[in-house]
Structure formats: structure tokens, C-alpha cells
Amino acid sequence: MHKLFFTSLLILSCVPLAVAQSDDHSRFDFFGGYSVMRINYEPEPIDPRFQMPRIVAFIPKQTMHGFNASATVNLTGGFGLTGDFSGHFKTRKLADPLGGFITNKVSIYNVLGGPQYRFAGNSRVLPFVRALAGVANTRSTLDVPSINSRDDLSSTDFALALGGGVDVRVSDRVALRVFQVDYNPVFLGSGNELGFGNVRADNVRYSFGVVFR
């Protein structure tokens, strides 16, 4: 969580710097919308307590739902600086052989920042590409009431978001982000609590929503 906190401060601190370098202080974009993430954490680890794959605690491949928000300072020549934040969540309940249910909650938060390029013009359709870097915090909670057990696992790791999307201008102040796709790899270190070892999670994030200018 310390890495997540300091990276957030770093990204936010870049915004005033970009504003100072911009010729037009009013050229901001603020995006907020719905997001879906397809995660791919491999390989499956072994849970020493259950002596079985940790599929109960964390499914390596699944679809998660959440939100995505970003702020962009548009500089000259179509270039800009973007700060991006997203959260994706999944809750499952499994029947417990001892009675009741086993509850598993998984969440992934991304805090990212980096350059963006918009293909500007007089058209209402505004495509853009970007390359962001930062950290991803992956959390998994496994609650087994029948044996009074609760496991809280967390890992904060280096992450990227490489992709782009298309905005469709509705007015001078509002646009619709009809789609945004980011390849969102997370590079887990060998000592992470999730027990996946030194691997890369090849996640893909899809988002759409509203852009205010």
C-alpha cells in the first residue's frame, strides 16, 4: 500500500507541472465510466493449507467489473499527460462442505500515469493512444465461517496500460468515450503474498463513459 500511495502522489504532482508548461490552462479532459477487466494470472499456486490449487481463493482467469477515471492535461501538438485510476471487483460464494458458504472477494486497483496523444482535428470523432505506467494493487479475501478462518492477501506491483480509444464529441464541453481498450500487464514479484511467484499477469481492460472538457 505504501507503493500505491507514493505512486498516486507522484502522478498527481505531475498535473501542476504539465499545467505550467501548457499554453492553454483550460485544456483539461476528465473521464469517468464503467469498466470491465479480463484478468489472466498464471500459473495457479498451491495453497499449503488445503493442499489444492488456490482456485478457491483466487481464480487465475476471470472477468471483473468496476470503474475507470482519468484526468488529462492537453499540451501542444495533440500530446497530453494523463493520470488514470481504476478499480475492478469480483465476489463469489461457494458451498462449504462443513455448512454455510465460503466467500471470496477479489479486487484490483490501478494507479497509472503517462503520455497520451490525440489525433485532433475538426472531426467529432477523436481517437487517441497512450502509454501509462504505475502500480496495481491486487487483493484477495477468503472467508470460511465454518472453521472461523479469514485470509487477507495483497500484492502491489509494477503495471502498465498500453492502448487507446475513441471519443465522440457531443458538444464543446462533453464527449462520449465509446470505447477504450488497454493491455494492462501486472508484473508480480517472487515474494508477493498471492503466491503466484515471479510472473506477469496479462490483463485487458475495457472502458466506456463520459468525458468532460
URZIKA-V874688 format. One record per residue. N is the residue number from 1. OMEGA is omega in degrees with one decimal (999 if undefined). NEAR is the number of other ideal C-beta (glycine too) atoms within 12 Angstrom. Layout:
BEGIN
((N/OMEGA/NEAR) (N/OMEGA/NEAR))
END
This chain:
BEGIN
((1/177.0/17) (2/177.7/12) (3/179.8/23) (4/-178.1/29) (5/-176.6/17) (6/176.9/16) (7/176.3/32) (8/178.9/26) (9/-179.3/18) (10/-179.3/21) (11/-179.5/32) (12/-179.5/22) (13/179.6/17) (14/-176.1/30) (15/177.7/29) (16/178.9/16) (17/180.0/17) (18/178.8/31) (19/-178.9/22) (20/-177.9/14) (21/-176.1/19) (22/176.6/22) (23/-176.7/14) (24/-174.4/15) (25/-177.3/15) (26/-173.7/13) (27/178.2/24) (28/170.1/25) (29/175.2/37) (30/-177.3/26) (31/172.7/36) (32/-178.9/25) (33/-179.1/29) (34/-176.2/23) (35/175.7/39) (36/178.0/29) (37/172.8/42) (38/-176.1/26) (39/179.9/38) (40/178.3/27) (41/-179.8/38) (42/-1.3/22) (43/176.1/21) (44/178.9/22) (45/177.2/31) (46/176.9/17) (47/-176.5/23) (48/-179.5/12) (49/-177.1/16) (50/-177.3/19) (51/178.4/9) (52/177.1/13) (53/-177.3/19) (54/179.1/29) (55/176.3/24) (56/-176.2/32) (57/-174.9/39) (58/176.2/40) (59/-175.3/26) (60/-179.3/27) (61/178.2/21) (62/178.6/25) (63/-177.5/21) (64/-178.0/36) (65/-178.8/24) (66/-175.7/29) (67/175.2/27) (68/178.4/42) (69/179.2/30) (70/174.8/44) (71/-177.4/31) (72/170.9/41) (73/-177.7/35) (74/179.2/33) (75/-176.8/29) (76/174.0/17) (77/179.6/14) (78/-179.6/20) (79/177.5/25) (80/177.6/39) (81/-173.7/37) (82/167.6/43) (83/-169.5/40) (84/177.9/50) (85/178.7/35) (86/175.4/40) (87/-179.5/28) (88/-168.1/36) (89/176.2/26) (90/175.7/28) (91/178.2/21) (92/172.9/23) (93/-179.5/17) (94/177.3/20) (95/179.1/14) (96/178.2/19) (97/179.9/13) (98/-180.0/14) (99/-179.8/11) (100/-175.9/16) (101/170.2/19) (102/-179.2/28) (103/178.6/25) (104/177.2/30) (105/179.7/26) (106/175.8/39) (107/177.6/29) (108/177.7/46) (109/175.8/39) (110/171.3/46) (111/-168.7/36) (112/176.1/42) (113/178.8/36) (114/-175.6/31) (115/175.0/29) (116/176.3/40) (117/177.9/23) (118/175.5/35) (119/-171.6/20) (120/-179.4/23) (121/-179.5/11) (122/-178.5/8) (123/174.9/14) (124/-178.5/18) (125/-173.8/21) (126/175.9/31) (127/178.9/27) (128/174.2/34) (129/-178.3/26) (130/176.7/35) (131/-174.8/25) (132/178.0/40) (133/179.4/30) (134/-178.7/39) (135/172.6/37) (136/176.4/44) (137/-179.0/36) (138/-177.4/44) (139/176.3/30) (140/178.1/40) (141/178.9/27) (142/-176.7/33) (143/179.9/25) (144/-175.6/27) (145/-175.0/16) (146/178.5/17) (147/177.5/17) (148/-176.1/9) (149/175.7/20) (150/177.7/18) (151/175.3/27) (152/-177.8/18) (153/-178.5/27) (154/176.9/27) (155/177.0/38) (156/-170.1/32) (157/177.4/37) (158/-177.6/27) (159/176.8/40) (160/168.4/30) (161/-177.4/43) (162/-177.4/25) (163/-178.0/30) (164/-178.1/27) (165/-178.1/38) (166/172.4/25) (167/175.5/35) (168/-175.3/21) (169/176.1/26) (170/176.4/18) (171/179.0/13) (172/-174.5/11) (173/-172.2/14) (174/173.8/20) (175/174.5/31) (176/172.5/24) (177/-172.4/38) (178/170.0/24) (179/174.6/25) (180/-178.7/41) (181/178.2/28) (182/165.1/39) (183/-168.3/26) (184/180.0/44) (185/175.8/29) (186/-174.8/39) (187/-177.4/27) (188/176.9/38) (189/-175.1/22) (190/-177.5/15) (191/-176.2/13) (192/-176.6/29) (193/-177.3/26) (194/176.0/41) (195/-179.0/30) (196/-177.1/34) (197/-177.9/22) (198/-174.7/18) (199/174.3/25) (200/176.5/24) (201/-177.4/38) (202/-178.1/24) (203/176.1/39) (204/-176.0/27) (205/177.5/48) (206/-177.8/30) (207/170.2/39) (208/-177.7/25) (209/-173.5/29) (210/176.6/26) (211/176.3/37) (212/-177.8/24) (213/999/26))
END
